[in-house]
Amino acid sequence: MSSPVFGPVPSRRLGRSLGVNNVTGKTCTYNCVYCQAGRTEDLTIRRRRFYDPEWLIDQVLRRVDELEKQGEKIDYVTFVPNGEPSLDINVGREASAIKEAGLRVAIISNGSLLWMDDVRSDLGVFDLVSVKLDAVTPRLWRIINRPYLHLSIKEIINGMKAFSETFSGELLTETMLINNIDYAIEAKLLAETIASLRPSRVYIMVPVRPPAEQYVEPPSTKTVLSVYERFRERIGDKVYYLTDPEEGSFTALGSAEREVLSIISVHPLRLDQVVEILEKRGAGMDVVDKLVSKGLATIIEYMGRKYLVRRSR
């Protein structure tokens, strides 16, 4: 069994981030066309227990202790599974316990359940919350995010606004841009909605890892810049765009095979990054061969780069 705790990995938003994969399988409220974790296997809005919370907390704290002994710096413990982290009914309890150990906690959520009182309460525990808004018009939202049937983008946005009014931590937003979408009107609506959330940082992103659907590619530079300028007009200098893969080194502990498998469960790795991890463990590319032969991983090429990706179950 791969560990639900992985990294730290270099994050373009969070520095050195120790990841927590608190949702099993590809369980999500969305089935985004660009998702790096592949297509959603369980499309749901039902919150439930995925792990024993005490066990998960212990796994995080043990990992932190190991890293501290190595002199490894952690900026955040980040709940960033290959699904929607707020589906974990114990996420608030888990975050609280980790915070009590003196660590900063972050969560990368699509924000689709913030219309629920209990979800707003749970996410309110975190030091940093990132929410997703790729589209605000219902038709485009359904094309890009392919949500659970009974979700409403209007209700979701209202939930985000209610959360932003009481949240005392740092709120970020993410907007993923993809090819073959006309953002001329949508960018203005997105900018107005995001501005109403009063986030501290606003990120415009493009796919930099293999997406769920093969037809998805980054939009043109002209499209990215036009959306960026529209956002800047409405939101100001808090807007950033991320169009390159993150840089920095990964940290590997324990079995090289287990470490690589844990990371690619939520984070496809370029082959050069895999080599770096394996070298730190004194291992070679035979580990990759073994994962591929077992049917646990596959190597694919995207935008001129080769990636090791967790094979869907």
NUMI-454914 format. One line per 8 residues: for each residue x, y, z of C-alpha. Coordinates in nm, 4 decimals, m for minus. Layout:
// NUMI-454914
X/Y/Z | ...
// end
This chain:
// NUMI-454914
0.0000/0.0000/0.0000 | 0.1395/0.3433/m0.0928 | 0.1549/0.6021/0.1851 | m0.1069/0.8799/0.1942 | 0.1780/1.1180/0.2854 | 0.4295/1.2146/0.0187 | 0.7108/1.4570/m0.0449 | 0.7909/1.7285/0.0348
0.7461/1.8367/m0.3256 | 0.8207/2.1789/m0.4721 | 0.4979/2.3770/m0.5033 | 0.4659/2.6879/m0.7154 | 0.2294/2.8346/m0.4564 | 0.3346/2.6818/m0.1256 | 0.7106/2.6384/m0.1310 | 0.8145/2.3020/0.0172
0.4874/2.1148/0.0561 | 0.4387/1.7849/0.2401 | 0.1411/1.6311/0.0622 | m0.1477/1.4437/0.2230 | m0.3594/1.2268/m0.0051 | m0.6607/1.2039/0.2267 | m0.9060/1.0663/m0.0333 | m0.8786/0.7158/m0.1761
m0.9158/0.6404/m0.5441 | m1.0133/0.9176/m0.7840 | m1.3112/1.0363/m0.5789 | m1.4243/1.3876/m0.6634 | m1.7144/1.6250/m0.7111 | m1.5722/1.7192/m1.0535 | m1.4400/1.5267/m1.3513 | m1.2257/1.8051/m1.4997
m1.1100/1.7537/m1.8562 | m0.7582/1.8709/m1.7666 | m0.7093/1.6797/m1.4386 | m0.3566/1.5437/m1.3992 | m0.4899/1.2553/m1.1873 | m0.7050/1.1244/m1.4721 | m1.0784/1.0756/m1.5015 | m1.2912/1.0624/m1.1882
m1.3862/0.7093/m1.0866 | m1.6375/0.8059/m0.8157 | m1.8247/1.1288/m0.8966 | m2.0009/1.2219/m0.5746 | m2.0845/1.4939/m0.3221 | m2.1255/1.2527/m0.0292 | m1.8744/1.3207/0.2469 | m1.7368/1.0137/0.4200
m1.4423/0.8638/0.6054 | m1.1559/0.7454/0.3859 | m0.8886/0.6743/0.6494 | m0.8850/0.6388/1.0251 | m0.8094/1.0007/1.1215 | m0.5755/0.9101/1.4086 | m0.3727/0.6859/1.1760 | m0.3522/0.9567/0.9108
m0.2417/1.2181/1.1647 | 0.0234/0.9784/1.2956 | 0.1504/0.9152/0.9416 | 0.1949/1.2902/0.8877 | 0.3700/1.3518/1.2194 | 0.6023/1.0536/1.1740 | 0.7003/1.1828/0.8327 | 0.7621/1.5323/0.9691
0.9837/1.3862/1.2416 | 1.1895/1.1938/0.9849 | 1.2277/1.5041/0.7711 | 1.3327/1.7214/1.0658 | 1.6065/1.4706/1.1501 | 1.7361/1.5192/0.7962 | 1.7225/1.8965/0.8305 | 1.4444/1.9166/0.5727
1.2321/2.2327/0.5696 | 0.8529/2.2132/0.5330 | 0.6500/2.5239/0.4542 | 0.3075/2.3576/0.4592 | 0.1414/2.0250/0.5194 | m0.0967/2.0315/0.2255 | m0.4136/1.8279/0.1774 | m0.3959/1.7725/m0.1977
m0.5328/1.4298/m0.2938 | m0.6127/1.2934/m0.6367 | m0.9747/1.3898/m0.5683 | m1.1607/1.6541/m0.3678 | m1.0144/1.6754/m0.0129 | m1.3289/1.8205/0.1468 | m1.5093/1.4915/0.0747 | m1.3119/1.3586/0.3733
m1.5536/1.4054/0.6624 | m1.2600/1.4140/0.9074 | m1.0528/1.6747/0.7239 | m1.1132/1.9481/0.9809 | m1.0207/1.7191/1.2696 | m0.7047/1.6063/1.0907 | m0.5976/1.9614/1.0079 | m0.6565/2.0767/1.3662
m0.4349/1.8008/1.5085 | m0.1543/1.8786/1.2641 | m0.1770/2.2502/1.3476 | m0.1528/2.1686/1.7177 | 0.1851/2.0085/1.6404 | 0.3082/2.3517/1.5292 | 0.2739/2.3019/1.1534 | 0.1033/2.5203/0.8947
m0.1730/2.3437/0.7036 | m0.3064/2.4167/0.3555 | m0.5755/2.2619/0.1388 | m0.6116/2.2674/m0.2391 | m0.9861/2.2361/m0.2972 | m1.2153/2.2951/m0.5912 | m1.4482/2.4744/m0.3478 | m1.7526/2.2931/m0.4812
m1.8828/2.1936/m0.1357 | m1.8479/2.5310/0.0353 | m2.2242/2.5744/0.0183 | m2.2304/2.3194/0.3044 | m2.2012/2.4654/0.6558 | m1.9845/2.1777/0.7804 | m1.7400/2.2130/0.4916 | m1.6995/2.5863/0.5554
m1.6335/2.5049/0.9208 | m1.3754/2.2366/0.8372 | m1.1872/2.4478/0.5823 | m1.1896/2.7383/0.8269 | m0.9335/2.5459/1.0340 | m0.6652/2.5766/0.7656 | m0.3981/2.8453/0.7450 | m0.4295/2.8581/0.3665
m0.7166/2.7558/0.1401 | m0.7031/2.7512/m0.2388 | m1.0280/2.7259/m0.4353 | m1.0905/2.6736/m0.8050 | m1.2952/2.8854/m1.0450 | m1.2419/2.7858/m1.4073 | m1.5737/2.9231/m1.5326 | m1.8802/3.0942/m1.3900
m2.1314/3.0515/m1.6716 | m2.3099/2.7172/m1.6212 | m2.2584/2.5840/m1.9735 | m1.8821/2.6453/m1.9814 | m1.8437/2.5261/m1.6208 | m2.0050/2.1952/m1.7147 | m1.7865/2.1599/m2.0258 | m1.4595/2.2154/m1.8374
m1.5260/2.0779/m1.4885 | m1.7927/1.8155/m1.5674 | m1.9410/1.8396/m1.2143 | m2.1681/1.6069/m1.0214 | m2.5092/1.6436/m1.1839 | m2.6910/1.8204/m0.9011 | m2.4237/2.0794/m0.8234 | m2.4975/2.4442/m0.9077
m2.2245/2.6944/m0.9938 | m2.4372/2.9755/m0.8510 | m2.4706/2.7917/m0.5188 | m2.0979/2.7148/m0.5184 | m2.0034/3.0788/m0.5736 | m2.2400/3.1867/m0.2951 | m2.0718/2.9318/m0.0685 | m1.7272/3.0664/m0.1606
m1.8411/3.4206/m0.0805 | m1.9833/3.3117/0.2560 | m1.6555/3.1355/0.3368 | m1.4421/3.4338/0.2370 | m1.6380/3.6605/0.4711 | m1.5424/3.4605/0.7817 | m1.2119/3.2931/0.6912 | m0.9178/3.4412/0.8831
m0.6421/3.2618/0.6913 | m0.4996/3.3167/0.3451 | m0.7396/3.2560/0.0554 | m0.6100/3.1848/m0.2958 | m0.7946/3.1180/m0.6191 | m0.6929/2.9154/m0.9226 | m0.8259/2.9406/m1.2755 | m0.7156/2.6835/m1.5320
m0.7229/2.7944/m1.8950 | m0.7421/2.5405/m2.1766 | m0.7461/2.5432/m2.5550 | m1.0516/2.5926/m2.7777 | m1.2400/2.8094/m2.5273 | m1.3544/3.1642/m2.6005 | m1.2664/3.3594/m2.2859 | m1.3601/3.7038/m2.4183
m1.6736/3.7377/m2.2016 | m1.5942/3.4698/m1.9453 | m1.2734/3.6426/m1.8311 | m1.4674/3.9545/m1.7292 | m1.7248/3.7502/m1.5359 | m1.4510/3.5438/m1.3696 | m1.2592/3.8549/m1.2698 | m1.5677/4.0121/m1.1111
m1.6545/3.6950/m0.9197 | m1.2990/3.6340/m0.7972 | m1.2646/3.9981/m0.6886 | m1.5734/3.9547/m0.4693 | m1.3921/3.6783/m0.2757 | m1.1113/3.9176/m0.1776 | m0.8331/3.6587/m0.2193 | m0.4728/3.7406/m0.1303
m0.3418/3.5802/m0.4493 | m0.5046/3.4897/m0.7797 | m0.3443/3.2307/m1.0062 | m0.4034/3.1782/m1.3762 | m0.2777/2.8366/m1.4808 | m0.2448/2.6187/m1.7886 | m0.2032/2.2402/m1.8139 | 0.1630/2.1481/m1.7673
0.1116/1.7768/m1.6982 | m0.0739/1.5054/m1.8918 | m0.4505/1.5741/m1.8697 | m0.7481/1.3420/m1.8289 | m0.8535/1.4040/m2.1891 | m0.6017/1.3877/m2.4720 | m0.7544/1.6818/m2.6597 | m0.6727/1.9230/m2.3781
m0.3744/2.1515/m2.4360 | m0.2602/2.4900/m2.3081 | m0.4274/2.7862/m2.4801 | m0.2303/3.0292/m2.6910 | m0.0008/3.2810/m2.5228 | m0.2297/3.5523/m2.6569 | m0.5284/3.3984/m2.4741 | m0.3374/3.3673/m2.1467
m0.2190/3.7258/m2.1632 | m0.5641/3.8600/m2.2522 | m0.7210/3.6845/m1.9504 | m0.4332/3.8008/m1.7301 | m0.4840/4.1615/m1.8328 | m0.8595/4.1392/m1.7773 | m0.7966/3.9990/m1.4271 | m0.5392/4.2685/m1.3502
m0.7834/4.5412/m1.4520 | m1.0400/4.4183/m1.2002 | m0.8300/4.2562/m0.9262 | m0.4995/4.4425/m0.9340 | m0.1447/4.3248/m0.8749 | m0.2452/4.0107/m0.6837 | m0.2761/3.8216/m1.0141 | m0.0072/3.5775/m1.1256
0.0105/3.3288/m1.4073 | 0.1823/2.9922/m1.3893 | 0.2650/2.8488/m1.7288 | 0.5813/2.6501/m1.6481 | 0.6353/2.3352/m1.4394 | 0.7586/2.3914/m1.0846 | 1.1304/2.3787/m1.0201 | 1.3181/2.2467/m0.7197
1.4094/1.9138/m0.5718 | 1.1962/1.6343/m0.4351 | 1.2650/1.4519/m0.1098 | 1.2564/1.0737/m0.0917 | 1.2292/0.8600/0.2225 | 1.1848/0.4865/0.2619 | 1.1473/0.2475/m0.0298 | 1.2222/0.4165/m0.3632
0.9433/0.2223/m0.5312 | 0.6936/0.3178/m0.2623 | 0.8029/0.6822/m0.2678 | 0.7659/0.7188/m0.6425 | 0.4305/0.5407/m0.6361 | 0.3019/0.7692/m0.3584 | 0.3970/1.0839/m0.5476 | 0.2580/0.9815/m0.8858
m0.0707/0.8880/m0.7205 | m0.1425/1.2621/m0.7187 | 0.1424/1.4249/m0.9049 | 0.2740/1.2949/m1.2412 | 0.6528/1.3209/m1.2511 | 0.8815/1.4174/m1.5360 | 1.1387/1.1445/m1.5908 | 1.4222/1.3752/m1.4852
1.2442/1.4229/m1.1516 | 1.2062/1.0463/m1.1153 | 1.5802/1.0036/m1.1739 | 1.6527/1.2614/m0.9017 | 1.4353/1.0782/m0.6477 | 1.5883/0.7418/m0.7345 | 1.9432/0.8729/m0.7103 | 1.8724/0.9994/m0.3570
1.7701/0.6447/m0.2628 | 2.0654/0.4862/m0.4412 | 1.8248/0.3250/m0.6874 | 1.8116/0.3068/m1.0646 | 1.5538/0.3155/m1.3403 | 1.4817/m0.0540/m1.2809 | 1.2351/0.0767/m1.0191 | 1.0406/0.2440/m1.2987
1.0589/m0.0724/m1.5088 | 0.9144/m0.2665/m1.2155 | 0.6255/m0.0235/m1.1643 | 0.5440/m0.0348/m1.5352 | 0.5671/m0.4157/m1.5545 | 0.3348/m0.4467/m1.2530 | 0.0802/m0.2259/m1.4305 | 0.1047/0.0392/m1.1580
0.2491/0.3142/m1.3773 | 0.3004/0.4098/m1.7379 | 0.5262/0.6487/m1.9286 | 0.3575/0.8958/m2.1595 | 0.4744/1.1967/m2.3590 | 0.3029/1.5347/m2.3295 | 0.4133/1.8655/m2.4799 | 0.7560/1.7240/m2.5667
0.8287/1.5856/m2.2156 | 0.8097/1.2294/m2.0844 | 0.6187/1.1661/m1.7618 | 0.5709/0.8756/m1.5254 | 0.1984/0.8560/m1.4444 | 0.0003/0.6353/m1.2086 | m0.2050/0.3906/m1.4156 | m0.5796/0.4134/m1.3469
m0.7211/0.1223/m1.1559
// end
